[in-house]
Amino acid sequence: MATILQLQNSSAVRDWDPAALSSPVPSGKFTARSAWPLEFNRPSLIRAFGQAYEWAGQGNYSKAMPKYQVTVLTDQHKVDYFAVNYFGGRVYNTGFNEDGLIVQGDTINDLGTNTIVSTETAGLGALGGDPDFPVVPTSFDTLTVTDEFNSLQQANFNNITINGTIEGSPVFAPDFLPVASATEQGIIELATSAETLAFNDIDRAITPATLGDVRGVANGFASLDGSGKIPTAQIPALTGGLLPSASTTQAGIIEIATNAEAAGYSDTTRALVPSNLAALRGAANGLATLDGSSLLPTAQLPSIPLANIPTLTNDKLPVLELAKIPTLPANKLLTTPVAWVSGNTNFDLSANFTFTKSGTSTTLALGAPTTTGYIGTSGFIFVTNATGVAQIGIDNANWKPAVNTWVDPTTNTTGLTGNLLIGYYIAAANNVIYTATRIA
C-alpha cells in the first residue's frame, strides 16, 4: 500500500504557502511554517499471485485484540480483506479462499455455479449456492435500493426513507402505524352509518357516503333540495310559541276568526278573511252593501217616520245666486218647429222640425245629422207626404230605426204612406235613434 501526503484537487490547494497565516494550520508530520521538503513517488504496486486467502483477517492483530479475534466475520468483511486499493496504491492478486472461490483482483468466481461477481456485491449474496454467501442476505449496515425492493419474508428496519410508491396489498400489524388523534397524524378507521348517527365516536372518520346516510333521517341532519331550500317534509309545524303572535306592536302569526267571532266585533287577536265579510254583507248586525249601480239597496233602507222629517222653511232654503246660474244656449230653449234642410246643422235652430217629401224615392232625404254638441237632444220631425209613395227608411246610416219602425200596423206590411211623425234622440256621435209613425 502506498500513501501520499495530500490530494492535489485544486489550484487553491496547490498554492498553499506554509508561511502565510491565511493558509491552513500545519498538522501531522509538518507543523512548521517554513518550507516543507516534498518527495514525489509513484504509487506502490503489490503483485500477489497464487495466494491462499484462508480465513482472511482472522489473524491480523490490527483488527482486534486476541480475545476478540474469535468473532465471525460478516460475508462482506471476508471479501473486503482479500485486497484493498487505497490512496493510489494498486494490488494485483489471484488465489483461492477457504471456500474454493477464485479471487482475481476485484472479482470472485464460484467454480461450482460459474458465477462471477465483484468484491463489492459478493458479500451481499451475489454468489448463490455458496453456504457462506446466501442468496438473500439477512442483515445490512446500510442498504440503498435504486430499482425495486422485494421481500418474501419479514424485513426489519431501524430507519427507512421511501421516495417512491408502495404497491401491492400490504397488511400492517396491529399498533404498527400511529393512530390519528387531535394531536398526531396517523391512520383512522371508517365509521359506519350507525356510529356516525350516534355522534359520540372520536376515533373514526366519515366518508361522503356515510354523510349521505345521515341526511334527512331521524336524529340526523336536515338536507337541501335542488333549489338550495330545506324540503317542506323536514320542517315541523310551527306551533307552540315557535313564532311570535301578531299584535299592534309586533308582526307575527295570527288565527283566523270564525263568522260568529267576526260578527261579535270584539276579538282583538284574530283576523278576518273574505268569507267572513261575505257572511256579514247585508246580514242582521252585519255590514250594509252597495248594489250593482253603487247604491244602497232599498231593502237595507229603514222606514223614516214623518215625525223624523224636518219641516222645510224659507230660512232653510238656499239663496240662488244669479252668478251661479249657467247660461243656456238659445237653441236649447227653442221648440218651435222649423223646416229641416238636408245638409244643414238644423239643431242650432230648434229641436222640432217639418219636412216635405217629394219625388218617388222610398226613403226620406234627411242626410247626415249633425250630432257634435247636441248629444242628448231629442225632438220630432213632422213629414208631409203627398206623393202617396210608401216610405221604408231614411237615406243616411247615422239614423238608427227602432224595431218595426216602418211596418204599417193596419196591414202588417213594410212601408208607411201618408203623413209621418218621426221622434228622435241623439244618443251618441253619429247615432240618432228614431221611430216613425203614420198619421192619418
C-alpha positions in Angstrom: 0.0 0.0 0.0 1.3 3.5 -0.9 0.5 6.7 0.9 0.6 10.3 -0.4 0.7 13.4 1.8 -2.1 15.4 0.2 -4.6 15.1 -2.6 -4.0 17.9 -5.0 -7.6 18.7 -6.2 -7.5 22.4 -6.9 -5.1 25.3 -7.6 -6.0 26.9 -4.3 -4.8 23.8 -2.5 -1.6 23.6 -4.6 -0.8 27.3 -3.9 -0.6 26.9 -0.1 2.1 28.9 1.4 3.0 27.5 4.8 4.5 30.8 5.9 1.2 32.7 5.1 -1.2 32.9 8.1 -4.2 32.6 5.6 -3.1 29.1 4.8 -4.4 26.2 7.0 -2.5 25.5 10.2 0.0 22.7 9.5 -0.5 19.5 11.3 0.7 15.9 11.4 4.3 15.5 10.3 4.5 19.0 9.0 3.9 21.5 11.8 6.4 24.2 10.8 5.6 27.4 8.9 8.8 27.1 7.0 9.2 25.4 3.6 8.3 21.6 3.5 10.5 19.1 2.0 8.4 17.2 -0.6 9.2 14.0 -2.4 7.1 12.8 -5.4 7.0 9.0 -5.7 5.0 6.6 -7.9 2.1 4.7 -6.3 3.1 1.4 -4.7 2.2 -1.8 -6.5 1.6 -5.2 -5.0 1.6 -8.3 -7.2 0.3 -11.4 -5.3 -0.4 -14.5 -7.4 -1.4 -17.9 -6.2 -2.4 -16.6 -2.7 -4.3 -18.7 -0.3 -7.0 -16.5 1.2 -7.9 -18.7 4.1 -9.8 -17.0 6.9 -8.7 -13.6 5.8 -8.5 -11.1 8.6 -8.7 -13.6 11.4 -5.0 -13.5 12.4 -4.5 -9.8 11.9 -3.8 -8.1 15.3 -4.7 -4.7 13.8 -8.3 -5.9 13.6 -8.9 -6.6 17.2 -7.3 -7.8 20.4 -6.7 -11.5 20.5 -9.7 -12.1 22.8 -11.9 -10.6 20.1 -10.5 -12.4 17.1 -12.9 -15.3 17.6 -15.7 -13.1 16.3 -17.1 -14.5 13.0 -16.6 -12.0 10.1 -19.6 -11.0 8.0 -19.7 -12.1 4.4 -18.9 -8.6 3.2 -15.9 -8.3 5.6 -14.5 -11.6 4.2 -14.2 -10.3 0.7 -13.1 -6.8 1.9 -9.9 -8.3 3.2 -8.9 -10.1 0.0 -7.3 -6.9 -1.4 -7.8 -3.2 -1.0 -6.7 -0.4 -3.3 -6.1 2.7 -1.2 -4.5 6.1 -1.6 -3.3 5.5 -5.1 -1.7 2.1 -4.4 -2.5 -0.8 -6.7 -2.9 -4.6 -5.8 -2.9 -7.3 -8.4 -3.8 -10.6 -6.9 -5.1 -14.1 -7.6 -5.7 -17.1 -5.4 -8.3 -19.2 -3.6 -10.1 -18.8 -0.3 -11.1 -21.4 2.2 -14.4 -21.9 0.3 -12.7 -22.7 -3.0 -13.6 -19.3 -4.6 -11.2 -17.9 -7.1 -10.1 -14.4 -6.2 -8.9 -12.3 -9.1 -8.4 -8.6 -8.3 -11.8 -7.2 -7.5 -13.8 -10.2 -8.9 -14.7 -13.6 -7.3 -15.5 -16.7 -9.3 -17.6 -19.6 -7.8 -16.4 -22.6 -9.9 -19.4 -24.6 -8.6 -22.0 -22.3 -10.1 -19.7 -20.5 -12.6 -20.9 -17.2 -11.1 -18.6 -14.2 -11.3 -19.2 -11.2 -9.1 -17.3 -8.2 -7.8 -16.0 -7.9 -4.3 -18.5 -5.1 -3.7 -21.5 -7.4 -4.3 -20.1 -10.8 -3.3 -20.9 -10.2 0.4 -24.4 -9.1 -0.5 -25.5 -12.6 -1.5 -24.5 -12.4 -5.2 -22.8 -15.8 -5.0 -25.8 -18.1 -4.8 -25.2 -21.7 -3.9 -22.3 -21.0 -1.6 -23.4 -21.6 2.1 -21.2 -18.7 3.2 -22.8 -16.3 0.6 -26.6 -16.8 0.9 -28.9 -15.7 -1.9 -30.9 -13.5 0.4 -28.8 -11.6 2.9 -30.4 -11.1 6.3 -28.5 -8.1 7.6 -27.2 -4.8 6.1 -25.5 -1.9 7.8 -26.6 0.4 5.0 -28.8 -0.6 2.1 -29.7 1.6 -0.9 -32.3 0.3 -3.3 -32.4 2.1 -6.7 -34.8 -0.1 -8.6 -37.2 -2.4 -6.7 -37.1 -4.0 -3.2 -38.9 -7.3 -2.8 -39.1 -9.1 0.5 -40.8 -12.6 0.7 -40.5 -12.6 4.5 -40.3 -10.2 7.4 -37.9 -7.3 7.0 -36.8 -5.3 9.9 -35.6 -1.7 9.6 -34.3 0.8 12.1 -34.8 3.8 9.8 -36.3 3.8 6.4 -36.8 6.6 3.8 -39.1 5.8 0.8 -39.1 8.3 -2.1 -41.2 6.2 -4.5 -44.5 4.3 -4.2 -45.5 1.4 -2.1 -47.7 -1.0 -4.1 -49.4 -4.3 -3.6 -51.7 -5.2 -0.7 -49.6 -4.6 2.5 -51.0 -5.7 5.8 -49.9 -3.8 8.8 -49.6 -5.5 12.2 -51.9 -4.1 15.0 -50.5 -0.9 16.5 -47.8 -0.8 13.8 -48.8 2.6 12.4 -49.7 5.5 14.6 -53.4 6.2 15.2 -54.7 9.6 14.2 -55.7 11.9 17.1 -56.3 15.5 17.9 -52.6 16.0 18.4 -51.0 13.5 16.0 -51.3 12.4 12.3 -52.0 8.8 11.6 -54.3 6.1 10.4 -58.0 6.0 11.2 -60.8 3.6 10.9 -64.0 4.5 8.9 -67.2 4.9 10.9 -70.5 3.1 9.9 -73.7 5.0 9.4 -75.0 3.9 12.8 -71.7 5.1 14.5 -72.0 8.4 12.7 -75.6 8.8 13.8 -74.6 8.2 17.4 -72.4 11.3 17.4 -70.1 10.0 20.1 -67.2 8.3 18.3 -63.9 10.3 18.4 -61.6 7.8 16.6 -63.4 7.0 13.3 -63.6 9.0 10.1 -66.8 9.8 8.0 -66.9 9.3 4.2 -69.2 11.2 1.8 -71.4 8.1 1.5 -71.7 7.9 5.3 -72.6 11.6 5.5 -75.3 11.0 2.8 -76.8 8.3 5.0 -77.5 10.7 7.9 -79.1 13.4 5.7 -82.8 13.8 6.1 -83.2 10.9 8.6 -84.4 11.0 12.2 -81.8 12.4 14.6 -79.6 13.2 11.6 -79.1 16.4 9.6 -81.5 18.4 7.5 -80.8 18.4 3.8 -81.3 20.9 1.0 -83.2 20.2 -2.2 -82.1 21.1 -5.7 -83.1 24.8 -5.2 -81.0 25.1 -2.1 -84.0 25.0 0.3 -84.9 22.7 3.1 -87.7 20.3 1.9 -91.1 21.1 3.4 -91.3 17.5 4.7 -88.4 18.3 7.1 -90.0 21.4 8.5 -92.1 20.9 11.7 -95.4 22.5 12.3 -94.7 26.0 13.6 -96.8 25.8 16.8 -96.3 26.1 20.5 -94.7 29.5 20.5 -92.1 28.9 17.8 -93.3 32.2 16.1 -94.5 35.4 17.8 -98.1 36.3 17.8 -99.1 39.4 15.8 -100.1 42.4 17.8 -100.3 46.2 17.4 -96.6 46.4 18.2 -95.1 43.3 16.6 -95.5 41.3 13.4 -96.3 37.7 13.8 -98.7 34.9 13.2 -102.5 35.2 13.8 -105.5 33.0 13.9 -108.5 33.3 11.5 -111.8 34.4 13.1 -115.0 32.4 12.7 -118.1 34.1 11.3 -119.5 34.3 14.8 -116.3 35.9 16.2 -116.3 38.4 13.3 -120.0 39.3 14.0 -119.1 39.9 17.6 -116.8 42.9 16.8 -114.8 42.4 20.0 -112.0 39.9 19.2 -108.5 41.7 19.1 -106.4 38.6 18.4 -107.9 37.1 15.2 -108.0 38.2 11.6 -110.9 38.3 9.0 -110.8 36.6 5.6 -113.1 37.3 2.6 -115.6 34.6 3.6 -116.1 36.4 7.0 -117.0 39.6 5.1 -119.4 37.6 2.8 -121.2 36.4 5.9 -121.6 40.0 7.2 -122.8 41.6 4.0 -126.5 42.6 4.3 -126.9 40.4 7.4 -128.5 41.5 10.6 -125.9 43.3 12.7 -123.6 43.0 9.7 -122.5 45.4 7.1 -124.5 47.5 4.6 -123.7 46.8 0.9 -124.0 48.6 -2.4 -125.8 47.1 -5.4 -124.6 46.9 -9.0 -125.2 50.6 -9.5 -123.1 51.5 -6.4 -126.3 52.5 -4.5 -127.7 51.2 -1.2 -130.4 48.6 -1.9 -133.8 49.9 -0.8 -134.2 46.7 1.3 -131.4 48.0 3.5 -133.1 51.4 4.0 -135.2 51.8 7.1 -138.7 53.4 7.1 -138.4 57.0 8.1 -141.3 58.3 10.3 -142.8 61.6 9.1 -142.0 63.0 12.5 -138.3 62.5 11.8 -138.5 64.6 8.5 -137.9 68.3 9.3 -140.3 71.0 8.1 -138.8 72.9 5.2 -139.0 76.7 5.9 -137.8 79.7 3.9 -134.8 80.2 6.2 -133.6 76.7 5.3 -133.8 77.2 1.6 -130.5 78.2 -0.1 -130.3 81.6 -1.8 -129.9 81.1 -5.5 -127.3 83.5 -6.8 -127.6 84.6 -10.5 -123.9 84.4 -10.9 -124.2 80.6 -10.3 -126.9 80.0 -12.8 -125.3 78.7 -16.0 -126.1 80.4 -19.3 -128.0 78.0 -21.6 -127.5 78.2 -25.4 -130.5 79.8 -27.2 -131.1 76.7 -29.3 -131.6 74.6 -26.2 -134.7 76.7 -25.4 -136.2 76.6 -28.9 -139.0 74.2 -29.5 -141.0 75.9 -32.3 -140.7 73.6 -35.4 -138.6 74.9 -38.3 -138.1 73.3 -41.8 -135.5 70.6 -41.9 -132.9 71.2 -44.6 -130.7 68.3 -45.7 -127.0 69.2 -45.2 -127.6 72.0 -42.7 -126.9 71.9 -38.9 -130.6 72.2 -38.2 -130.3 71.5 -34.4 -128.9 75.0 -33.8 -132.3 76.4 -34.8 -134.7 74.2 -32.9 -135.4 70.7 -31.6 -138.6 70.2 -33.7 -138.8 70.3 -37.5 -141.1 69.9 -40.5 -140.1 68.2 -43.8 -141.9 67.8 -47.1 -141.5 64.6 -49.0 -141.1 64.9 -52.8 -140.2 62.6 -55.7 -140.7 58.9 -56.0 -138.0 57.7 -53.6 -139.0 55.3 -50.8 -136.6 57.0 -48.3 -136.6 60.4 -46.7 -133.7 62.6 -47.8 -132.8 63.9 -44.3 -129.0 63.5 -45.0 -126.3 63.1 -42.3 -127.4 64.6 -38.9 -125.1 66.9 -37.0 -124.5 65.4 -33.6 -121.4 67.2 -32.2 -122.5 69.4 -29.3 -126.1 68.0 -29.4 -125.8 64.6 -27.7 -128.8 64.2 -25.5 -131.1 66.3 -27.7 -134.5 64.9 -28.6 -137.5 66.1 -30.6 -139.8 65.5 -33.5 -139.9 65.8 -37.3 -143.3 66.2 -39.0 -143.2 64.8 -42.5 -145.7 65.8 -45.1 -146.0 63.0 -47.8 -148.4 64.0 -50.6 -146.8 61.6 -53.1 -148.5 58.5 -51.9 -145.2 56.6 -52.1 -144.7 54.3 -49.1 -141.6 55.1 -47.1 -139.3 52.5 -45.7 -136.4 54.4 -44.2 -134.1 57.4 -44.1 -131.3 57.9 -46.6 -128.4 58.0 -44.0 -126.9 55.2 -41.9 -126.5 57.5 -38.9 -130.2 57.3 -38.4 -130.9 54.1 -36.3 -134.5 53.0 -36.5 -136.3 51.2 -33.7 -137.8 47.7 -34.3 -140.7 47.6 -36.7 -140.5 51.3 -37.4 -141.6 51.2 -41.0 -144.3 48.5 -40.6 -147.9 49.5 -41.3 -149.9 48.4 -38.2 -153.2 48.1 -40.1 -151.9 45.8 -42.9 -148.7 44.5 -41.2 -146.7 45.3 -44.3 -143.5 47.2 -44.8 -143.8 50.8 -45.8 -145.8 53.8 -44.5 -147.9 56.0 -46.6 -149.4 59.4 -45.8 -148.0 61.9 -43.3 -145.4 60.7 -40.8 -144.2 61.8 -37.3 -140.6 60.9 -36.6 -139.4 61.0 -32.9 -135.6 61.1 -32.5 -133.0 61.0 -29.7 -129.3 61.8 -30.3 -127.7 59.0 -28.2 -124.1 59.4 -29.3 -121.9 60.8 -32.0 -123.4 59.9 -35.4 -126.0 57.8 -33.7 -129.6 59.1 -33.8 -132.3 56.7 -32.6 -135.7 57.3 -34.1 -139.2 55.9 -34.6 -141.6 56.6 -37.5 -145.4 56.7 -37.0 -148.0 57.2 -39.7 -150.5 60.0 -39.1 -154.0 59.6 -40.7 
